[in-house]
Amino acid sequence: MNIALFGPPGAGKGTQAKELSKYYNIPHISTGDILRANVRDGTELGLKAKQYMDKGELVPDEVLIGLIRNRLSESDCDTGYLLDGYPRTIPQADALTDILNEINKPLDAVINIEVSDNELVKRLSGRRSCACGESYHVMFNPPEKEGICNACGAGLYQRDDDKEEVIRQRLAVYNDKTKPLIDYYDDAELLVNIDGSGAVDVVLNDICNIMDKFK
């Protein structure tokens, strides 16, 4: 089964992808992971990507799609894959479609996890972090003592990108850029919308019901 996962920041896409990857024994393919692995291994495309990353610039589509192509051509993707975080633009979607057809691994479905902006703000703005690497949530995973890390006793803090005004800006950008892609895959009759507002296990079960059709 060949699946792409869509969803805004805070929708739980990464959490679901990890569980789905284990359950179906197919690789979870994240563009961020691919970039880091190629830079670490010093591949030709990785070195090209690093030139842009070191300057704080976006990696060009032609480099990124080359990395995606190489990863999807690996043997562990022969029985399926779970693509996370790609594509993000119509040109990327067009290039991906061409490559997937060329390597005979076309998408079976694009699963879009839908969550309201207000719910996403509540989820993301409640996150708290510690310098030691531990993370918490004021509602869903609070520390034993308010504002204090269970592991090291240091004070917790809210990351700048977890503040409400920043979150709403991120969501506005996501909604603006993603709507054309939603329409793109809906027109291709690949889009399946999933209600992501429920508990993690409920959403996971709903996604599995979709993916089971492509076993």
Sequence and secondary structure as in RCSB ss.txt:
>XXXX:A:sequence
MNIALFGPPGAGKGTQAKELSKYYNIPHISTGDILRANVRDGTELGLKAKQYMDKGELVPDEVLIGLIRNRLSES
DCDTGYLLDGYPRTIPQADALTDILNEINKPLDAVINIEVSDNELVKRLSGRRSCACGESYHVMFNPPEKEGICN
ACGAGLYQRDDDKEEVIRQRLAVYNDKTKPLIDYYDDAELLVNIDGSGAVDVVLNDICNIMDKFK
>XXXX:A:secstr
 EEEEE  TTSSHHHHHHHHHHHHT  EEEHHHHHHHHHHHT HHHHHHHHHHTTT    HHHHHHHHHHHHTSG
GGTT EEEES   SHHHHHHHHHHHHHTT   SEEEEEE  HHHHHHHHHTEEE TTS EEETTTB  SBTTB T
TT  B B  GGGSHHHHHHHHHHHHHHHHHHHHHHHHTT EEEEE SS HHHHHHHHHHHHGGG 
